[in-house]
């Protein structure tokens, strides 16, 4: 999802029908699963944006983004994504 020209943006809809515009900061393939580091794309510059890590899962044949329930899985993915993001910062 991420390319050499910058971040991707997506709109998601929660179970209440509320839409959220997200900026995808990074994607990661880990143990056969896809994970995304995202932040709200509110159009405002923020020095400390809140970053969420979501897992791409399939439900009823449709891809959805879900919270990571397993604490060990979340810690492992968080560490790998942060390493990936810091590595990208050093390259710039």
C-alpha positions in Angstrom: 0.0 0.0 0.0 2.9 2.4 0.6 4.8 3.5 -2.3 7.9 5.7 -2.9 5.7 8.8 -3.4 4.1 9.0 0.1 1.3 7.5 2.1 -2.0 6.1 1.0 -5.3 7.2 2.4 -8.5 5.2 2.9 -11.9 5.7 4.4 -13.3 3.1 6.7 -16.8 2.8 8.2 -17.3 1.5 11.8 -20.2 -0.6 12.9 -22.3 2.5 13.7 -21.9 3.8 10.2 -19.4 6.6 11.1 -16.8 7.2 8.4 -13.1 7.8 9.2 -10.4 9.0 6.8 -7.1 7.3 7.6 -3.6 7.8 6.5 -1.7 4.5 6.1 1.8 5.1 7.5 3.1 1.6 6.9 2.1 -2.0 6.0 3.6 -5.2 7.2 3.3 -8.8 6.3 4.0 -11.0 9.3 3.2 -14.7 9.8 1.0 -14.7 6.7 -1.1 -11.8 7.9 -1.2 -8.1 6.8 -1.0 -5.3 9.4 -1.4 -1.6 8.9 -0.1 1.4 11.0 -2.7 4.1 10.5 -3.5 7.6 11.8 -6.6 9.8 11.4 -6.2 12.0 8.3 -7.7 15.1 9.6 -5.7 17.4 7.4 -4.0 19.1 10.4 -0.2 18.8 11.0 0.3 17.0 14.3 3.8 16.4 15.8 2.5 13.4 17.8 -0.3 11.7 15.9 -2.0 8.8 17.5 -1.1 5.7 15.6 -3.2 2.6 15.5 -2.1 -0.8 14.4 -4.9 -2.8 12.7 -5.0 -6.3 11.2 -6.5 -7.0 7.8 -8.9 -9.9 8.1 -11.6 -11.4 5.9 -15.2 -11.5 7.1 -18.0 -12.8 4.9 -15.5 -12.7 2.0 -14.8 -9.0 2.5 -11.5 -7.6 3.8 -12.0 -5.6 7.0 -9.6 -3.9 9.5 -9.7 -5.2 13.0 -8.1 -4.5 16.3 -5.4 -7.0 17.4 -6.8 -8.8 20.4 -3.7 -10.9 21.3 -1.2 -8.9 23.4 1.8 -10.9 22.3 0.8 -10.5 18.6 0.3 -6.8 19.1 3.7 -6.3 20.8 5.5 -8.3 18.0 3.8 -6.4 15.2 4.3 -3.0 17.0 8.0 -3.6 17.3 8.4 -4.6 13.7 6.3 -1.7 12.4 8.2 0.8 14.5 11.5 -0.6 13.3 10.2 -0.3 9.7 9.0 3.3 10.3 12.3 4.4 11.9 14.3 2.7 9.1 12.2 4.8 6.5 13.0 8.0 8.4 16.7 7.3 8.4 16.6 6.8 4.6 15.1 10.2 4.0 
